[in-house]
């Protein structure tokens, strides 16, 4: 198993832009996972660890794209109807019995193998069958409605590449060449904690001043959607020794440790001091909103990610910073989500020099096009805004505001799953 250097997160300097932070992550992080072979049916969501090269062409033979009649193009009249006897039948999985002969038509069905000789297929809807003969109109092009061998995949094509995250379509493509198993990276083993004397687990009784732990559940769900194996290690009290011992133990058998809250510079933020005791911690002072400095560090060679305590800030910073970091450590090659340009249906002012994320819903405007509507409230603790929204409008550092009708970058939540 590969390991990261002891100072892979070390970074000094003033406020860092989002693009710089993401670039630093790409430059500093590499895969820490072993590989294993898994059955194709169990490979969805995993990250491919070895290129997949096809040993065969797909389709393996020329075949019919429609139900109809296979003919020799040179038997057809250019300007008038052609009538031919129907002397054979070809279905998918059942090649023609015998050789095809000039001057004949052959009933053929979608997916059926093309016999040697006939090169063109007429759709049955365009033909007139009468008894044992079929009348074919003029105007068809040579090779019409015929799929060629290797049209999708040629033998020796690399059809999937190392680092791809396997979606249902990649699974189907592998199945199309008869692949029974794939070599993938093992899932990241993530230790997840929440911190704070005020935090209570769901099902417990709230006391004055206490709150339920939303962060641990939302972050655990995000981690599982990434394919991580998550050990939910509960809530740590604001006690330095307890936190230090728990983190030290977690580092023994996990690839990454993630916490929320407790990483700022206050005297009750004990995570920071515990990490400094065990290894090293670095505050990446990011010019972003929502979110505070993201704490990144290591306990030996095990990376640590400290997320903000406010629920929205915790989720947003996970999506934009922790997610790509985790994918890189799990061997993924493409970790950048796709943005979509849509018009804004809101007005908003922001501070220049800071990247901001506005929670937004998609709606259909008067012109029939999708537009982004800002959620009415924007506090970092308004978790209902994440439920009501379809994604985030990302506003770059140089912007000072948005006017209705301006084109903005929209990041659907589906892109950061």
N, C-alpha and C positions, 0 to 999 in steps of 0.2 A: 504494500500500500504506500502511495506517495504521501509525503508530508510537506506542510508549509514551513517556511522559515519562521524563526521565532519573532521576527519583527515585520511580518508581511503587511500589517496594518499601520505601521509607523508613518506618520505624515504630519509635517509641521506647517506653519504659515497662517495667513489670515483666512477670512471666510472663503470657503471653497464653493465653486459653482457645481450644479448638478452634473453637468457634462464632465467636468474634471473628476468629480467623485466616481462616476461610472467608469471613466477611462482608467482611473487608478485601480478600481476593482478588477477590471479586465487584465491589467498589466501585472497585478500582484498575485492573483488567485489562480490555482490550477486544481485539477481533479485529485481528490483524496480517497477515492473509492476503489475497491477491488472490482473484478469482473466475474460474471457468472453466466451460465447458459440457462435460459428459461424456455419453456414451451411457448410456442407462438401465441397460444390462447391466453397466456398470462403476461404477455409483454407490453400491453397497452399502458402508456404513461411512463414507461421506463426510458432510459437514455441509451442509445445504441453505442456499444464500445468497439465495434468492428464493422468496417464497410461490408455491405452485402452485395456480392457480385452474382448475377444471374448465370446459371449454367445452360439456359435454354432461351429460345425465343418465345415471346407471348404476343399474339396467339402463335401456336406452334404450326399452324397450317392456314392457308387461305380459307376464308369462310364467308358465309352469307350474312349480310347486314340486315336483310329483310326477308319476309316470307314472299316467295314468288317463283320465278322460272329462270333457271340457268341455261344460257345459250352461247353459241359461238357468235361473236359479233359479226363476223364476216358472212354469216348466213342471213343477216337481216337486210331488208330493202331500205335504202336510204330515204326514199320519198313516199313509200306506200306501206300499207300493212303487210305483215308477214305471218303466214300460218304454218305452224310446225306441229308434228306429232309429239305427244308427251310420252316418252318411253322409259322413264325411270323416276324414282322417288328417293330423295336424300334428306334425312333428318339429322338433328344434332346427335352426335355419337354413333351415327350409322352411315358410313361412307357408301357411295354408289357401288352396287354389285356389278362388276364388270367395267369395261371401258366406255367412255362417252364417244358417240359418233356424230360426225358432222350431219347437219340437216335435222337434228332432233332437239327437243327442249326437255328439261328435266325439272320436275317439281322439287323445290328446295325450301328449307325452313331456316329461320334465323339461327345462326351459330353453326349450321351444318357445314362440313368440309366441302370446299369446291373440288369437283372432279378434275382430272387432268384434261385440258382442252377448252371447255367452256370458260369464257373470261368475263361475262357480263350477266347481270341479274336484272330482270324486270319485276317490279312490284306487282303482286297479284291484283291490286286494285286497278292497275293500268291495263290489264290483259282481259281477254274474253275467252273463257274456257267453254268449249262445246264438245261434249263427248270425250274423245281421246286426243283432241287437238286444241291448241291455244293460238289465238290471234293476237299479234303484238303490234302496237302502233309504232310509227317511225319516230325518230328524234332522240332515241336513247344514246348516251355516250359510251364509248368503249370502256369497259372496266367498272361501269356503274354498279353501286350497291355491293361491292366486293371489298372485304377486308383482307389485307395482306398479312402473311406470316411475318412476325417481328414488328408489326405496326406499332405496338405499344412498347415492347422491350426486345432488344436484340441480345443474342447470346454474348456473354462477357460484358454486358453493360453493368456499371455500378448503379444500382437502383436505390440504395439507401446508404447514407454516409455516417461515419463515426461522429457522434455528438448530436445526432438528431433525436429529438424527443418524439417518441412513437405514439402517433394518433391512430384512430381506427383506420384511416386511409393507408397509413404505412403498414399496418398489420395486414390489410387486404392485399396490398401490393406484394408483400412477402409471401402470402398464401398463393398468389397467382403463379409463382414459380415453384410451388411445392415445398417451400421452406418450413420445416417442422419446428425449429427452435432458433433463437437469436442470442447472440452474445451481448449482454448489457452490463452497465455498471450497477453494482449493488446500491440499494437505497442509502441515502445519508441517514445516519443515526443522530437524531437531534434530541438534546435534553432541553426541556422547556420549563421555565419557572416564572411565577409572578412574585412580586415582593410587596411588602407593606403591612404594618400592623392593622391598618384600616380595611384591608381587603378580606372578604369572606367568599368561600366557595358557594356555588349554587346549592340550595337545599338547606344551608345553615340559616340561623336566625340573625337578622341584622341588629346590631346594637347602636346606640347613638354615635354618629360620626363614621360609621362603617359603610362600605359599599360592596356590591357583588362584583366578582372578578369576571368582567367581560373579555378582557384582553387575552387571557390564556386560552379561552375557547375560540375566539376568532383567529388568533395566530395559529393555534393547533389545526384548525380547519384549513387555513391557507397552506400550511406545511404539508398536510396530507394530500391536498390537491396537487402539490408539486411531486408527490410520490415519496415523500420522506417517511421514515419510520420514526414516530414521535413518542418519546417517553415523557408523559405529563407528570412532572415531579412536584406539582402542587405550589403552594404559597409559602414563601420564606418570610419569617418575621424580621423586623428591623433589629437584628442582633448580629453583630459583626462575626463572631465566632461560628454561629450556626450557618450563616451564609457562606463563609469561607470554606467550612468543612463540606457543605453540600456541593459547592462548585468544584472543589477538589475531587470529590468522589465521582461526580458526573463526568469529569474529564478523563477518567480511567477507561470508560467504555462507550464514549460517544465521539462523533466526528465534529459536532458543533454544539455550542451552548447558546441558548437565546433566553433573554429575560426582558421583562417590560417594567419600566419605572425604576427608581432608585439609583439612577446613574448620573444625576446632575452633581452639582458641587455643594449642595447643602449638607449640614451636619447629620441629617437623617438619611442621606443617600449612601447606604452602606455597601452597595454592590461595587461602587468604584474602589473603595478602600480594600475590599476583599480581593478583587482582581489584581490590584497593585501588589498585594501580599503574595499572590500565587504566580504572577507572571508580569504582564504589562498591559496597560490600557491607554488608548489614544482617543481623544475627542475630535471627531471630524466636524468642525464648525461649519455647517452647511448653510448657505444663504437660501433658506427654504421656508415655506409656510404652507400647511401646518407642519410642526415638528420642531424639536430642539436638537442640540448636538447629538449625533448618533455615537454611542460608545462602541468602539471596536477594539478588541484586544485578544490576548491569547493566554491560555494556561498551558505552558509548554508549547506543544505544536497544535493544540486544539483551539480553533478560533472561537471567539466570544462576540456576540452581537447584542448590544443593549438598546432596546427600543424605548421610545418615549412612553410615558404613562397614560396620557390622554388617549382614549380609544380610537378616535379618528386619526390622530397623528401616528399612533402605533400601526394602524393598518396601512396608511398611505406610505409611510417610510418603509414598511415591509415590502409593499408592492414595488416601489421604485428603487430600493437599495438592497434590502436583505434578499429579495427574490433573485436578482441577477447574481449576487454573491453565492447563494446556495446552488443555483444551477451550474455556475462555473465549477464549484467544488464537487458537483456530481457528474462532471464530464461533458456538460452541454456546450455546444459550439455557438448557438444562436440564443442569446439571452435578452435581446432587446424586443420589447413589445411593439406592436404596430399602432400608430396613431392614424386618425381619420380626420380630414378637414371638413368641418361643418360650420355653418353660420351661427353666431351667437344670438340668442333671443333675450339678452340681458345687457345691462350696463354695469360696469364694475371698475373701481379704481384700485390700483395697487402701487406698492413701493418699487421704484426702479432698482435693479441690481439684485432682486430676489426672485427665485422660482416659486410660483404658487400653484396650488391645485384647488380648483373650484368644483365642488360636487354638483353634478348636473344630470338632468333627465333629458332623454331624447323625445321630441314631439314632432308632429308634422305641421309645417308652416302653411301659410295661405297659398304659397306657390307649389305646394305638394311635396316639398323637399324636407328632409330631416333637419332639425335645428336643435341646439343645446339650450336648455332652460336651467338657470341657476337655482339650486335649492334655496329656500327663503332664509335659512339660518346657516351660519358658517363657523360656529364655535368648534374647537377641537374636541369637545366632549359630547357633541350632538351626534350620537351614533345612529339615530333615526335617519339622519341625512344620508348615510351610506346605504341604508335599506331602500330609501325612496329613490335613490339615484341609479342611473345606468352606467355611470363611469365618472371620469375626472376630466375637466378641461384643464390642460396644462398651459400655464402662461409663463413665457420665457423671461429672463432677467431684464431684457431691454425694454419690455413693455411697461407702460405706466397706467394702462387701463384698457378696457374693452367697451366698445359701443355696439348697440344692437345692429346686426348685419355684418359685423366684422367676422372674417374667417378665423376660426380657432382650432387648436389641436385637441381632439377628443380621444381619450383613452378608455375604451370599454373595459368593464371589469372582467369580461371573458378573456381579455388579452393578458391579464396578470393572474391567471389561475394556473 
